[in-house]
Amino acid sequence: MADDEATRTFEEFDGDDDGYITAEEFKLAMNARREEVSGDDLESIFAHTDDDQDGRINLAEFTEAWNA
C-alpha cells in the first residue's frame, strides 16, 4: 500500500486498478465520498490534469495536480 496521501487517493479512485483514472472512475469515487461532480466539473478537472490528453489521469498527472 502506498505511504503518501496522493498515491492512496489515486489508488482509491482507480477503480479497476489499471494505473489510470477515467472520468467515470473519478465520478464514482467522488460519489462514494458523497460529493457530487457535474459533467462540467469533470471536463474542467480532466482539462487541467490530463497533460497527455489521453482521456485518463495517470499517477504522475494526479500527483502533480494534487501538489499544485
GROMACS elastic network, one bead per residue, 0.5 to 0.9 nm:
[ bonds ]
;  ai    aj funct       b0    kb
    1     7     6  0.89232   500
    1     8     6  0.74364   500
    1    11     6  0.89425   500
    2     5     6  0.78750   500
    2     6     6  0.88169   500
    2     7     6  0.58851   500
    2     8     6  0.55749   500
    2    11     6  0.83268   500
    3     6     6  0.88758   500
    3     7     6  0.73496   500
    3     8     6  0.70808   500
    4     7     6  0.55877   500
    4     8     6  0.62263   500
    4     9     6  0.86736   500
    5     8     6  0.50444   500
    5     9     6  0.59996   500
    5    10     6  0.84568   500
    6     9     6  0.51650   500
    6    10     6  0.60971   500
    6    11     6  0.86437   500
    6    59     6  0.87132   500
    6    62     6  0.76562   500
    6    63     6  0.60137   500
    6    66     6  0.64899   500
    6    67     6  0.83539   500
    7    11     6  0.61473   500
    7    12     6  0.85626   500
    7    59     6  0.72014   500
    7    62     6  0.84376   500
    7    63     6  0.72668   500
    8    11     6  0.51294   500
    8    12     6  0.62217   500
    8    13     6  0.87493   500
    9    13     6  0.62236   500
    9    14     6  0.85844   500
   10    13     6  0.51540   500
   10    14     6  0.60665   500
   10    19     6  0.87080   500
   10    20     6  0.85161   500
   10    21     6  0.76498   500
   10    58     6  0.84885   500
   10    59     6  0.66498   500
   10    62     6  0.70194   500
   10    63     6  0.82280   500
   11    14     6  0.50728   500
   11    15     6  0.75774   500
   11    17     6  0.70655   500
   11    19     6  0.79963   500
   11    21     6  0.88322   500
   11    59     6  0.87028   500
   12    15     6  0.66945   500
   12    17     6  0.87860   500
   12    29     6  0.72848   500
   13    16     6  0.88676   500
   13    17     6  0.87667   500
   13    20     6  0.87995   500
   13    21     6  0.63942   500
   13    22     6  0.88325   500
   13    25     6  0.60999   500
   13    26     6  0.58747   500
   13    27     6  0.87767   500
   13    28     6  0.79383   500
   13    29     6  0.53098   500
   13    30     6  0.81532   500
   14    17     6  0.52281   500
   14    18     6  0.69550   500
   14    19     6  0.66361   500
   14    20     6  0.59998   500
   14    22     6  0.77498   500
   14    25     6  0.63614   500
   14    26     6  0.77651   500
   14    29     6  0.83991   500
   15    18     6  0.80340   500
   15    20     6  0.88221   500
   15    21     6  0.75647   500
   15    22     6  0.89249   500
   15    25     6  0.58967   500
   15    26     6  0.86015   500
   15    28     6  0.84899   500
   15    29     6  0.79172   500
   16    19     6  0.82330   500
   16    20     6  0.84964   500
   16    21     6  0.86969   500
   16    25     6  0.83313   500
   17    20     6  0.74411   500
   17    21     6  0.87430   500
   18    21     6  0.82204   500
   19    57     6  0.85476   500
   19    58     6  0.61693   500
   19    59     6  0.69860   500
   20    56     6  0.57950   500
   20    57     6  0.53884   500
   20    59     6  0.70502   500
   21    24     6  0.80315   500
   21    25     6  0.58573   500
   21    26     6  0.62949   500
   21    55     6  0.88342   500
   21    56     6  0.54506   500
   21    58     6  0.64441   500
   21    59     6  0.84659   500
   21    62     6  0.88056   500
   22    25     6  0.51107   500
   22    26     6  0.61371   500
   22    27     6  0.85995   500
   22    55     6  0.67921   500
   22    57     6  0.65718   500
   23    26     6  0.50245   500
   23    27     6  0.61561   500
   23    28     6  0.86103   500
   23    42     6  0.65636   500
   23    43     6  0.83841   500
   23    46     6  0.76530   500
   23    55     6  0.77048   500
   23    56     6  0.71426   500
   23    57     6  0.85576   500
   24    27     6  0.51361   500
   24    28     6  0.61482   500
   24    29     6  0.85813   500
   25    28     6  0.50814   500
   25    29     6  0.60512   500
   25    30     6  0.85295   500
   26    29     6  0.52180   500
   26    30     6  0.61800   500
   26    31     6  0.85731   500
   26    37     6  0.87261   500
   26    42     6  0.80595   500
   27    30     6  0.51752   500
   27    31     6  0.60858   500
   27    32     6  0.85582   500
   27    35     6  0.88451   500
   27    36     6  0.77956   500
   27    37     6  0.61894   500
   27    38     6  0.84331   500
   27    42     6  0.77026   500
   28    31     6  0.50459   500
   28    32     6  0.61149   500
   28    33     6  0.86838   500
   29    32     6  0.50089   500
   29    33     6  0.64442   500
   29    34     6  0.87602   500
   29    35     6  0.87181   500
   30    33     6  0.50019   500
   30    34     6  0.63773   500
   30    35     6  0.51671   500
   30    36     6  0.65545   500
   30    37     6  0.69369   500
   31    35     6  0.51316   500
   31    36     6  0.58556   500
   31    37     6  0.75978   500
   32    35     6  0.73785   500
   33    36     6  0.86916   500
   37    40     6  0.81109   500
   37    41     6  0.59213   500
   37    42     6  0.66595   500
   38    41     6  0.50097   500
   38    42     6  0.63087   500
   38    43     6  0.86602   500
   39    42     6  0.50964   500
   39    43     6  0.62116   500
   39    44     6  0.86376   500
   40    43     6  0.50803   500
   40    44     6  0.61795   500
   40    45     6  0.85860   500
   41    44     6  0.51368   500
   41    45     6  0.60785   500
   41    46     6  0.85651   500
   42    45     6  0.50680   500
   42    46     6  0.60533   500
   42    47     6  0.83522   500
   43    46     6  0.52922   500
   43    47     6  0.59275   500
   43    48     6  0.86188   500
   44    47     6  0.50212   500
   44    48     6  0.62342   500
   44    49     6  0.84896   500
   45    48     6  0.53770   500
   45    49     6  0.59592   500
   45    50     6  0.80701   500
   46    50     6  0.51459   500
   46    51     6  0.84776   500
   46    53     6  0.83199   500
   46    55     6  0.73646   500
   46    56     6  0.76911   500
   46    57     6  0.73862   500
   47    50     6  0.59539   500
   47    51     6  0.77666   500
   47    53     6  0.78158   500
   48    51     6  0.72212   500
   48    65     6  0.80361   500
   49    52     6  0.88935   500
   49    53     6  0.88034   500
   49    57     6  0.67915   500
   49    61     6  0.58847   500
   49    62     6  0.66988   500
   49    64     6  0.80069   500
   49    65     6  0.60963   500
   50    53     6  0.52413   500
   50    54     6  0.69925   500
   50    55     6  0.67167   500
   50    56     6  0.63164   500
   50    57     6  0.52954   500
   50    58     6  0.78501   500
   50    61     6  0.63645   500
   50    62     6  0.82577   500
   51    54     6  0.81265   500
   51    57     6  0.81630   500
   51    61     6  0.67029   500
   52    55     6  0.82482   500
   52    56     6  0.86567   500
   52    57     6  0.87710   500
   52    61     6  0.88400   500
   53    56     6  0.74559   500
   53    57     6  0.87683   500
   54    57     6  0.80145   500
   57    60     6  0.81420   500
   57    61     6  0.59468   500
   57    62     6  0.62060   500
   58    61     6  0.53944   500
   58    62     6  0.61044   500
   58    63     6  0.85892   500
   59    63     6  0.59278   500
   59    64     6  0.84481   500
   60    63     6  0.51694   500
   60    64     6  0.61177   500
   60    65     6  0.86524   500
   61    64     6  0.51774   500
   61    65     6  0.62763   500
   61    66     6  0.85285   500
   62    65     6  0.52135   500
   62    66     6  0.59737   500
   62    67     6  0.86291   500
   63    67     6  0.61121   500
   63    68     6  0.85071   500
   64    67     6  0.53237   500
   64    68     6  0.61636   500
   65    68     6  0.50849   500
